[in-house]
């Protein structure tokens, strides 16, 4: 698989050299968002912290798009973190995504710190979520545990392993943390085929999940290595306004020379149907070993969304089990959301999450509610 990806990159590079003359100067576009959130927390481990917390999330997105005289598209995208503190989810101190791309009749190739095809082609409950993203949204930013109150610039440690989102290992991050995005944007190469009869396939290759930005980590004893992600989607519409989407994703990688770890293998299958503003989505996924000997997790999700004019509503749910050392750690989360497009780019929203961490024993259990009120300005 690695040889196929590298060979594809070489062919695209040759095509670029052969069509070097550009028909026009690349277009640079500046966009982004500013998001303010007020969170109200009530859970079993909130005795040492305030019931209310505010946070502000800001991103500047720089896009470069050009086309050669022969029609080869090319460009880049840089998502800059424009916040006062380091990113809470460990996306990066300066930027969360930086990649270049080439596209044409052969499809699209993306190269750099970006999401894998397992992330971009996934369908699950969060696909129909509004507000901050439902089960994969911002509820975790306000989470408290018995070990940590969620210090700025670090994901929240749990003390036990849980599957807290509908993401596979490289995107999910450490299973002992909530909100860890330190590996999803590892430096990789991704290829997407052109869409044909509603189908599209994709493949990503990441040499080492610790390779980020200018860091070229070639150490064979740390980090998942030779990670390959595969994706296949199908989308269609029927008479009467019905919509159907199906997606399957798969991820595999090895733990290198770390003797206590094992290779990972994970998959997610999801589907979505839509009709007259209503959308119903769900998924089932499983990860074996999770990079640690004997550990595995499985999960399922379900979501219902509704959109009518400026109004968006959604209800999403995840239920998971993480098996480790012969015992199970269970997690569930119900998230209700609503948003309203008040003006172009201006969207106030509300979201409430009801979560339950149930580990072996009681030391790492936590149950509670996070209520979010926010306003996003996108430009």
Secondary structure, DSSP 8 states (H G I E B T S, - for coil): -HHHHHHHHHHHHHHHHHT--BSS--EEEEEEEEEEEEEEEEETT-TTS-SEEEEEEEEEEEEEEEEBTT--EEEEEEEEE--SS--TTSS-SSEEEEEEEEEETTEEEEEEE---HHHHS--SGGGG--TTTGGGSGGGGG---SS----TTS-EE-SS----SS--HHHH--TTEES--SSTT-EEEEEE---BTTEEEEEEEEEETT--TT-----TTSS-EEEEEEEEEEEEE-TTS-EEEEEEEEEEEE-TT-TT---EEEEEEEEEEEETTEEEEEEEEEEEETTSTTEEEEEEEEEEEEEETTEEEEEEEEEEEEEETTEEEEEEEEEEEEEEEEETTEEEEEEEEEEEEE-SSSTT-EEEEEEEEEEEEE-
